[in-house]
Amino acid sequence: MATIHTALPEDRTGHHGEYVVGQTLKNFSNPGLELWFDVNYIAGITDLDLILSDNQVGMYLIEIKSMKVDAIQEFTSTDFILFQNQKKQHPITQLRTGSLKLRDYLKRIPKFKASRSMPFIQSTVLWSEITRAEWRKHFDNSQIIGFHEMCIFKDDLASYNKLISALQRLWENPILGINVPQHARCEHGDMDAFRKAIEPSKHKIDLSQSMSDEIARPVKDSSRIADKYAIGKQCFVSIQGPPGTGKTTILREIGLRNLAAGARVLHVCFNKVLAADQKREYQILRKNIDEYGFIDVFDIWELYKELGHSGGINFEDNVLESVKAFLVSENGTGFMKYDVILIDESQDLRNNFFEIVGLIASPNASWFIAYGKGQETNNFVVNESHPSPWLKEFLARADANHLKRSFRNSTKAFLLAQSFWENFPKLTEAKIWLEAKFRLQASPDNQFELDLEIPQTKNDFRVEILPSEKKRESAIRNMVLSAIEDARRANRGEDLLVAVLAPSAKKPEEIDDPIASAYEIVKKVLDEVATDLHLDFFDLVPKANRRDVPKIGAIRLVTLQGIRGLSASHVIIFDLLQLEKWAKRIGGSIKPPLINLTYIALSRSKASTIVAIEDSVDSEIEPFLMTMLGYATELSIKQVEK
């Protein structure tokens, strides 16, 4: 029997033909015939009906069309219309997009860097309810004469040998016009690596009710803004607001709607870890429909690499010319243009980035750009402005959405982060600012989540002083276990985000005050806790790991310098005082302001935040946070007493 790597298609309304195909192919005698049905579980690729690999005839991506010939009203080289004028995506378009996105996914896997390891994937359409003779009799359109030689039909499924013969004929009649090399006409490439890359269990998403509730929580407000912009109508939109007000969620909702309508969507952000998060979120939230567009989610360096730029950040000034050269090259001329452009973290992006995106946007593309003042963490170099000139001009003319209410953070976390940004290190001004917020009346225009009644843990924001070195590991372990326990009791999601100062490989000068990251000790504790409690743990601190797509509900370890855009139900922040030293140290790379970095770090949680700091007489952050936390608690108690 054939080797089946996925579940077989179910016999559901409108998909009986796919069910029959699965039941037919599974009984074919050769175990070297390998089948993957409904490959819709990999983030970043379109729905693929069937991937077929056979040790005699190679590998195929197959689009299954299950309908009687009389159900097709019109079929040309560009149009595919079913009975009663139902316009459908053309199967050639689906195959071209599907094969390109599958290949792009495989190319990002180190195993497939060598060309001999990458399998050559042929493409075809299976008309599972139509015989070859019926097709030839029904269609006499001069545009598609010979098209039947590029497809397989119902009668080709009569036996394994007939299927093999039909697939062999496709070598000389490739549907996408790409000649099949001789070596690809049998088993080839690194099949073990391929099986592992598309293994369903590797991409399986287990979503608990608690995590499902957390993901759904901000959807209502994001839908309200997304509703303003009609699908298919060109628009230029900015989404602006403090951390936690839903900028990324709104972009994603707009992306999902356009994706479901068949659009080609590009979602780009600065942060590698955030891009990986978004790939996972799209995979969870996309609707289960048959006709889909596609979405590419990239961090900017991944996008640049996709567009032929090499050399990374060291050659960033050359990236625009590199991309222009790539787009007129043999490899780049077929690069598809996007219908919808979604840009997150725009405050960090330079002029050349926007010019590059303009080169790959369709002329009528819609642009949606999220901008967060005070959240800039990159491009603090000479003569660089925030926002960039291109972005400044866009913000001036775009339809602006100014967000004020925080739908992510608990009240204390949001207000403490915002007061830090507005007032640090001036305590008197900060207290006046905070007291004014508590006096606000409930109104969608000015209320900072004080009336949302979001469930909270008992201590939704707290500062803990770390003990001496001998007791530190135990204290960190207790902190982590406490956060996990609080998460389960509060039923506010199960994911934990932990941040540390990025460890430096450079030796400090002798005159410098040592800067020490808690990375090693925190990683050790998280490794042990994850093992003991059978939890998933992703260490996203090493650069090589930052594009890993973490599982939902996992523990993630990230850097304070790269935490922007991320969120979690529960957050633990280490090394703020070390971050303070790092930001203030003269020399080295040009650093973002401490106020920006701390503002971002304090605003990551949905339910609870723990800030773990060392007692230090030299710190400005410590007394500010301790005083403002106590004052916020005092104001909260007084408000309840009223």
VOMAR-614987 format. One record per residue (C-alpha): residue in three letters; x, y, z. Coordinates in steps of 0.05 Angstrom, whole numbers, padded with zeros to 5 digits, always signed. Example, Ala and Ser with C-alpha at 12.3 -4.5 7.8 and 13.67 -1.06 7.14 Angstrom:
<tiros>
Ala+00246-00090+00156/Ser+00273-00021+00143/
</tiros>
This chain:
<tiros>
Met+00000+00000+00000/Ala+00020+00073-00009/Thr+00053+00110+00048/Ile+00005+00163+00077/His+00037+00218+00119/Thr-00026+00258+00135/Ala-00099+00245+00150/Leu-00139+00225+00089/Pro-00190+00275+00062/Glu-00258+00271+00097/Asp-00323+00259+00059/Arg-00353+00328+00069/Thr-00401+00371+00028/Gly-00368+00398-00034/His-00306+00354-00025/His-00330+00284-00040/Gly-00282+00281-00099/Glu-00221+00292-00055/Tyr-00246+00238-00008/Val-00251+00189-00067/Val-00180+00207-00090/Gly-00153+00192-00021/Gln-00190+00126-00016/Thr-00165+00107-00085/Leu-00092+00126-00077/Lys-00084+00094-00008/Asn-00095+00025-00038/Phe-00042+00030-00092/Ser+00010-00025-00083/Asn+00076+00012-00082/Pro+00099+00036-00012/Gly+00147+00081-00049/Leu+00086+00122-00068/Glu+00083+00175-00013/Leu+00023+00221-00003/Trp+00011+00285+00037/Phe-00061+00310+00033/Asp-00087+00379+00052/Val-00020+00410+00069/Asn-00050+00473+00101/Tyr-00014+00468+00167/Ile+00052+00502+00150/Ala+00057+00577+00165/Gly+00072+00618+00104/Ile+00048+00572+00048/Thr-00019+00566+00013/Asp-00066+00507+00019/Leu-00037+00449-00021/Asp-00087+00394-00039/Leu-00036+00338-00050/Ile+00039+00328-00051/Leu+00057+00262-00085/Ser+00125+00230-00086/Asp+00140+00165-00122/Asn+00206+00129-00125/Gln+00196+00117-00200/Val+00171+00185-00226/Gly+00192+00239-00177/Met+00153+00291-00137/Tyr+00089+00328-00155/Leu+00046+00384-00127/Ile-00025+00367-00148/Glu-00085+00414-00147/Ile-00148+00370-00143/Lys-00210+00395-00179/Ser-00270+00350-00164/Met-00328+00368-00209/Lys-00366+00341-00268/Val-00347+00370-00336/Asp-00417+00401-00343/Ala-00405+00442-00280/Ile-00351+00483-00316/Gln-00383+00542-00352/Glu-00319+00570-00381/Phe-00246+00550-00381/Thr-00191+00589-00417/Ser-00118+00601-00404/Thr-00138+00657-00356/Asp-00210+00645-00334/Phe-00243+00589-00294/Ile-00317+00598-00285/Leu-00366+00547-00257/Phe-00441+00541-00269/Gln-00481+00604-00253/Asn-00421+00650-00263/Gln-00381+00627-00203/Lys-00312+00655-00217/Lys-00257+00613-00185/Gln-00182+00620-00180/His-00149+00589-00241/Pro-00114+00523-00223/Ile-00050+00547-00259/Thr-00049+00608-00214/Gln-00060+00564-00153/Leu-00004+00517-00174/Arg+00045+00573-00190/Thr+00033+00607-00123/Gly+00032+00541-00084/Ser+00097+00514-00115/Leu+00132+00581-00105/Lys+00112+00586-00032/Leu+00130+00514-00017/Arg+00198+00523-00049/Asp+00209+00588-00011/Tyr+00193+00552+00054/Leu+00242+00496+00038/Lys+00297+00544+00017/Arg+00298+00573+00087/Ile+00316+00506+00117/Pro+00392+00496+00121/Lys+00388+00424+00095/Phe+00364+00450+00028/Lys+00417+00503+00017/Ala+00453+00453-00027/Ser+00417+00447-00094/Arg+00426+00372-00096/Ser+00385+00366-00032/Met+00326+00407-00057/Pro+00274+00363-00093/Phe+00248+00386-00160/Ile+00173+00392-00150/Gln+00131+00383-00213/Ser+00060+00409-00217/Thr-00006+00387-00247/Val-00081+00388-00240/Leu-00122+00326-00225/Trp-00193+00329-00253/Ser-00217+00272-00210/Glu-00289+00270-00236/Ile-00273+00280-00310/Thr-00244+00231-00359/Arg-00193+00252-00411/Ala-00242+00237-00467/Glu-00297+00279-00434/Trp-00250+00338-00428/Arg-00228+00334-00501/Lys-00300+00328-00525/His-00325+00386-00481/Phe-00270+00438-00494/Asp-00251+00459-00564/Asn-00226+00528-00545/Ser-00163+00543-00586/Gln-00131+00575-00524/Ile-00128+00509-00487/Ile-00114+00458-00541/Gly-00064+00410-00511/Phe-00080+00430-00439/His-00105+00360-00425/Glu-00035+00334-00437/Met-00012+00375-00377/Cys-00064+00345-00329/Ile-00085+00278-00301/Phe-00157+00253-00302/Lys-00205+00204-00270/Asp-00185+00147-00316/Asp-00112+00156-00295/Leu-00132+00134-00225/Ala-00157+00066-00249/Ser-00092+00033-00227/Tyr-00023+00048-00200/Asn+00009+00034-00268/Lys-00039+00080-00304/Leu-00023+00136-00255/Ile+00052+00126-00265/Ser+00043+00128-00341/Ala+00003+00193-00335/Leu+00055+00225-00290/Gln+00110+00205-00338/Arg+00074+00241-00396/Leu+00077+00305-00356/Trp+00153+00307-00362/Glu+00146+00331-00433/Asn+00085+00375-00420/Pro+00099+00416-00357/Ile+00038+00457-00337/Leu+00081+00515-00311/Gly+00128+00512-00371/Ile+00188+00488-00330/Asn+00225+00430-00362/Val+00235+00370-00316/Pro+00309+00352-00309/Gln+00329+00279-00319/His+00351+00270-00247/Ala+00282+00290-00222/Arg+00246+00234-00259/Cys+00255+00187-00201/Glu+00268+00193-00126/His+00318+00249-00115/Gly+00340+00302-00066/Asp+00343+00293+00009/Met+00276+00258+00021/Asp+00289+00248+00095/Ala+00297+00323+00104/Phe+00235+00336+00061/Arg+00192+00288+00102/Lys+00216+00322+00166/Ala+00204+00392+00138/Ile+00130+00379+00122/Glu+00115+00330+00177/Pro+00046+00349+00205/Ser+00065+00337+00278/Lys+00122+00387+00272/His+00071+00442+00256/Lys+00014+00418+00299/Ile-00018+00472+00342/Asp-00050+00452+00408/Leu-00093+00510+00431/Ser-00122+00507+00501/Gln-00187+00543+00518/Ser-00148+00592+00560/Met-00100+00610+00504/Ser-00158+00612+00454/Asp-00193+00663+00498/Glu-00130+00706+00503/Ile-00121+00707+00427/Ala-00195+00725+00417/Arg-00196+00779+00470/Pro-00174+00839+00427/Val-00210+00817+00363/Lys-00273+00858+00373/Asp-00237+00925+00371/Ser-00191+00905+00315/Ser-00252+00884+00274/Arg-00284+00953+00287/Ile-00225+00987+00253/Ala-00216+00934+00199/Asp-00290+00943+00180/Lys-00275+01014+00157/Tyr-00234+00991+00097/Ala-00269+00954+00041/Ile-00233+00894+00012/Gly-00206+00908-00058/Lys-00211+00984-00052/Gln-00144+01020-00051/Cys-00130+01057+00014/Phe-00072+01086+00054/Val-00080+01078+00129/Ser-00039+01091+00191/Ile-00051+01057+00258/Gln-00018+01095+00315/Gly-00016+01085+00390/Pro+00023+01065+00452/Pro+00044+00993+00465/Gly-00014+00946+00478/Thr-00067+00987+00442/Gly-00075+00934+00387/Lys-00034+00959+00328/Thr-00007+00890+00309/Thr-00074+00857+00322/Ile-00109+00906+00276/Leu-00057+00895+00221/Arg-00066+00820+00228/Glu-00143+00825+00224/Ile-00137+00866+00160/Gly-00088+00814+00133/Leu-00134+00756+00149/Arg-00193+00789+00114/Asn-00155+00804+00051/Leu-00123+00735+00053/Ala-00192+00703+00055/Ala-00213+00746-00004/Gly-00157+00719-00047/Ala-00108+00777-00041/Arg-00032+00772-00043/Val-00012+00801+00025/Leu+00056+00823+00051/His+00066+00832+00126/Val+00134+00860+00147/Cys+00163+00881+00213/Phe+00233+00899+00239/Asn+00238+00845+00293/Lys+00256+00773+00274/Val+00221+00744+00335/Leu+00158+00784+00322/Ala+00156+00760+00250/Ala+00160+00688+00273/Asp+00104+00701+00323/Gln+00060+00730+00268/Lys+00070+00669+00224/Arg+00043+00627+00280/Glu-00016+00674+00293/Tyr-00037+00674+00220/Gln-00035+00598+00219/Ile-00080+00595+00281/Leu-00130+00648+00260/Arg-00138+00637+00185/Lys-00207+00613+00165/Asn-00219+00544+00137/Ile-00241+00562+00066/Asp-00224+00534-00001/Glu-00204+00595-00041/Tyr-00146+00632-00009/Gly-00096+00683-00029/Phe-00028+00679+00004/Ile+00010+00718+00057/Asp+00085+00728+00064/Val+00108+00747+00134/Phe+00179+00773+00138/Asp+00226+00811+00183/Ile+00262+00863+00141/Trp+00327+00823+00134/Glu+00289+00761+00113/Leu+00253+00803+00060/Tyr+00318+00834+00036/Lys+00349+00765+00029/Glu+00287+00741-00009/Leu+00299+00799-00057/Gly+00371+00781-00072/His+00408+00824-00020/Ser+00469+00792+00011/Gly+00516+00819+00064/Gly+00462+00836+00115/Ile+00467+00899+00157/Asn+00539+00912+00138/Phe+00516+00929+00068/Glu+00449+00960+00085/Asp+00465+01024+00047/Asn+00469+00982-00017/Val+00404+00944-00007/Leu+00361+00987-00054/Glu+00409+00978-00112/Ser+00416+00904-00096/Val+00341+00894-00099/Lys+00332+00934-00163/Ala+00385+00891-00196/Phe+00352+00827-00171/Leu+00283+00846-00197/Val+00309+00853-00268/Ser+00350+00789-00264/Glu+00329+00721-00289/Asn+00312+00699-00217/Gly+00274+00762-00199/Thr+00232+00779-00260/Gly+00177+00732-00238/Phe+00172+00760-00167/Met+00098+00770-00154/Lys+00070+00838-00135/Tyr+00030+00845-00071/Asp-00042+00872-00067/Val-00039+00890+00007/Ile+00020+00917+00046/Leu+00021+00912+00122/Ile+00080+00944+00158/Asp+00091+00939+00233/Glu+00143+00975+00276/Ser+00149+01028+00222/Gln+00183+01077+00269/Asp+00248+01038+00261/Leu+00248+01032+00186/Arg+00292+01074+00140/Asn+00273+01107+00075/Asn+00304+01054+00031/Phe+00259+01001+00062/Phe+00195+01036+00040/Glu+00223+01048-00029/Ile+00239+00973-00035/Val+00169+00953-00014/Gly+00142+01001-00067/Leu+00179+00961-00120/Ile+00142+00897-00101/Ala+00073+00928-00088/Ser+00022+00927-00144/Pro+00003+00996-00171/Asn-00065+00993-00136/Ala-00040+00962-00071/Ser-00069+00983-00004/Trp-00020+01004+00050/Phe-00032+00996+00125/Ile+00025+01020+00170/Ala+00030+01015+00246/Tyr+00070+01070+00280/Gly+00088+01076+00354/Lys+00118+01140+00379/Gly+00169+01128+00433/Gln+00179+01056+00412/Glu+00239+01069+00367/Thr+00298+01022+00383/Asn+00338+01023+00319/Asn+00373+01068+00268/Phe+00398+01118+00319/Val+00454+01140+00273/Val+00478+01207+00248/Asn+00428+01244+00204/Glu+00375+01190+00213/Ser+00306+01215+00232/His+00247+01182+00267/Pro+00201+01176+00231/Ser+00238+01172+00165/Pro+00220+01225+00112/Trp+00180+01175+00071/Leu+00141+01153+00132/Lys+00130+01224+00157/Glu+00099+01242+00090/Phe+00056+01179+00091/Leu+00030+01193+00161/Ala+00011+01264+00140/Arg-00034+01240+00083/Ala-00059+01172+00107/Asp-00126+01159+00141/Ala-00103+01160+00213/Asn-00128+01115+00269/His-00103+01140+00337/Leu-00110+01085+00390/Lys-00113+01103+00463/Arg-00142+01044+00501/Ser-00097+00987+00521/Phe-00127+00920+00505/Arg-00066+00880+00524/Asn-00037+00903+00590/Ser-00068+00902+00659/Thr-00084+00972+00684/Lys-00022+00979+00728/Ala+00025+00953+00674/Phe-00002+01000+00622/Leu-00002+01062+00667/Leu+00066+01048+00696/Ala+00097+01038+00627/Gln+00062+01100+00600/Ser+00082+01143+00660/Phe+00154+01120+00651/Trp+00153+01143+00578/Glu+00119+01209+00594/Asn+00158+01229+00656/Phe+00221+01188+00674/Pro+00260+01205+00716/Lys+00217+01262+00744/Leu+00177+01230+00801/Thr+00135+01291+00819/Glu+00110+01301+00748/Ala+00099+01226+00742/Lys+00054+01225+00804/Ile+00013+01283+00779/Trp+00005+01248+00711/Leu-00016+01182+00743/Glu-00066+01215+00790/Ala-00099+01250+00731/Lys-00109+01184+00696/Phe-00146+01155+00756/Arg-00193+01215+00754/Leu-00214+01202+00682/Gln-00287+01183+00671/Ala-00304+01121+00632/Ser-00303+01141+00558/Pro-00277+01105+00496/Asp-00240+01169+00477/Asn-00198+01179+00539/Gln-00202+01117+00583/Phe-00138+01078+00592/Glu-00170+01011+00606/Leu-00191+01030+00677/Asp-00262+01007+00664/Leu-00251+00944+00623/Glu-00256+00896+00681/Ile-00207+00848+00650/Pro-00193+00789+00697/Gln-00128+00800+00735/Thr-00082+00760+00780/Lys-00077+00787+00851/Asn-00010+00819+00837/Asp-00015+00839+00764/Phe+00049+00881+00767/Arg+00103+00874+00819/Val+00176+00889+00831/Glu+00220+00837+00865/Ile+00291+00850+00890/Leu+00338+00794+00872/Pro+00379+00764+00930/Ser+00453+00752+00932/Glu+00487+00704+00883/Lys+00481+00643+00928/Lys+00405+00649+00933/Arg+00393+00678+00864/Glu+00380+00614+00825/Ser+00328+00590+00876/Ala+00295+00659+00875/Ile+00290+00659+00799/Arg+00261+00588+00800/Asn+00208+00609+00851/Met+00191+00670+00809/Val+00182+00628+00746/Leu+00140+00575+00782/Ser+00098+00630+00814/Ala+00084+00661+00746/Ile+00063+00594+00717/Glu+00019+00579+00777/Asp-00014+00648+00774/Ala-00026+00637+00700/Arg-00064+00573+00711/Arg-00105+00600+00770/Ala-00124+00663+00734/Asn-00142+00626+00670/Arg-00108+00682+00630/Gly-00067+00642+00581/Glu-00008+00597+00594/Asp+00049+00630+00556/Leu+00108+00661+00592/Leu+00156+00712+00562/Val+00222+00723+00598/Ala+00271+00778+00579/Val+00344+00789+00595/Leu+00398+00836+00572/Ala+00430+00810+00508/Pro+00497+00779+00530/Ser+00557+00812+00499/Ala+00618+00774+00472/Lys+00661+00837+00477/Lys+00707+00846+00536/Pro+00695+00911+00574/Glu+00748+00963+00582/Glu+00783+00961+00650/Ile+00753+01029+00668/Asp+00682+01006+00653/Asp+00633+00984+00706/Pro+00619+00910+00689/Ile+00553+00896+00655/Ala+00528+00825+00668/Ser+00470+00792+00633/Ala+00427+00742+00673/Tyr+00420+00701+00609/Glu+00459+00639+00631/Ile+00427+00630+00699/Val+00357+00646+00674/Lys+00365+00598+00615/Lys+00388+00543+00663/Val+00327+00553+00707/Leu+00278+00555+00648/Asp+00309+00491+00619/Glu+00299+00455+00685/Val+00228+00481+00697/Ala+00207+00463+00625/Thr+00235+00393+00634/Asp+00204+00382+00702/Leu+00135+00407+00681/His+00137+00380+00609/Leu+00131+00449+00578/Asp+00157+00476+00512/Phe+00215+00524+00519/Phe+00244+00567+00463/Asp+00310+00603+00474/Leu+00305+00660+00424/Val+00366+00698+00450/Pro+00418+00668+00402/Lys+00413+00702+00334/Ala+00408+00634+00299/Asn+00343+00619+00337/Arg+00305+00684+00328/Arg+00266+00662+00266/Asp+00241+00598+00301/Val+00165+00596+00303/Pro+00149+00579+00376/Lys+00090+00536+00397/Ile+00030+00569+00427/Gly+00031+00571+00503/Ala+00107+00560+00507/Ile+00159+00593+00550/Arg+00201+00642+00509/Leu+00267+00674+00529/Val+00284+00738+00491/Thr+00329+00799+00497/Leu+00308+00866+00525/Gln+00336+00898+00463/Gly+00292+00854+00418/Ile+00227+00848+00458/Arg+00189+00902+00421/Gly+00125+00878+00388/Leu+00122+00814+00429/Ser+00069+00800+00481/Ala+00050+00744+00529/Ser+00000+00729+00582/His+00055+00732+00635/Val+00122+00768+00632/Ile+00184+00768+00675/Ile+00235+00823+00663/Phe+00307+00815+00686/Asp+00368+00860+00679/Leu+00334+00928+00676/Leu+00390+00958+00718/Gln+00442+00926+00672/Leu+00403+00954+00613/Glu+00409+01022+00647/Lys+00485+01015+00651/Trp+00489+00990+00579/Ala+00447+01048+00552/Lys+00487+01100+00590/Arg+00556+01073+00572/Ile+00593+01117+00523/Gly+00624+01084+00462/Gly+00607+01023+00422/Ser+00545+01021+00378/Ile+00496+01079+00378/Lys+00442+01058+00426/Pro+00368+01075+00431/Pro+00347+01118+00491/Leu+00338+01080+00557/Ile+00269+01111+00563/Asn+00246+01076+00499/Leu+00274+01008+00517/Thr+00244+01008+00587/Tyr+00177+01034+00562/Ile+00173+00976+00513/Ala+00196+00923+00563/Leu+00145+00944+00616/Ser+00086+00939+00568/Arg+00089+00867+00543/Ser+00041+00829+00588/Lys-00033+00814+00581/Ala-00044+00792+00653/Ser+00017+00798+00698/Thr+00086+00828+00699/Ile+00144+00814+00747/Val+00205+00860+00745/Ala+00264+00827+00779/Ile+00319+00877+00796/Glu+00382+00882+00837/Asp+00387+00932+00894/Ser+00432+00988+00870/Val+00448+01058+00895/Asp+00467+01081+00825/Ser+00402+01066+00791/Glu+00349+01116+00770/Ile+00300+01063+00746/Glu+00294+01026+00812/Pro+00269+01084+00856/Phe+00224+01108+00800/Leu+00190+01041+00791/Met+00184+01025+00865/Thr+00155+01094+00881/Met+00106+01095+00823/Leu+00083+01023+00836/Gly+00067+01041+00908/Tyr+00032+01104+00887/Ala-00010+01067+00835/Thr-00031+01016+00887/Glu-00050+01073+00935/Leu-00092+01107+00881/Ser-00126+01041+00864/Ile-00145+01029+00937/Lys-00173+01100+00943/Gln-00214+01090+00879/Val-00245+01025+00907/Glu-00262+01060+00973/Lys-00302+01113+00935/
</tiros>
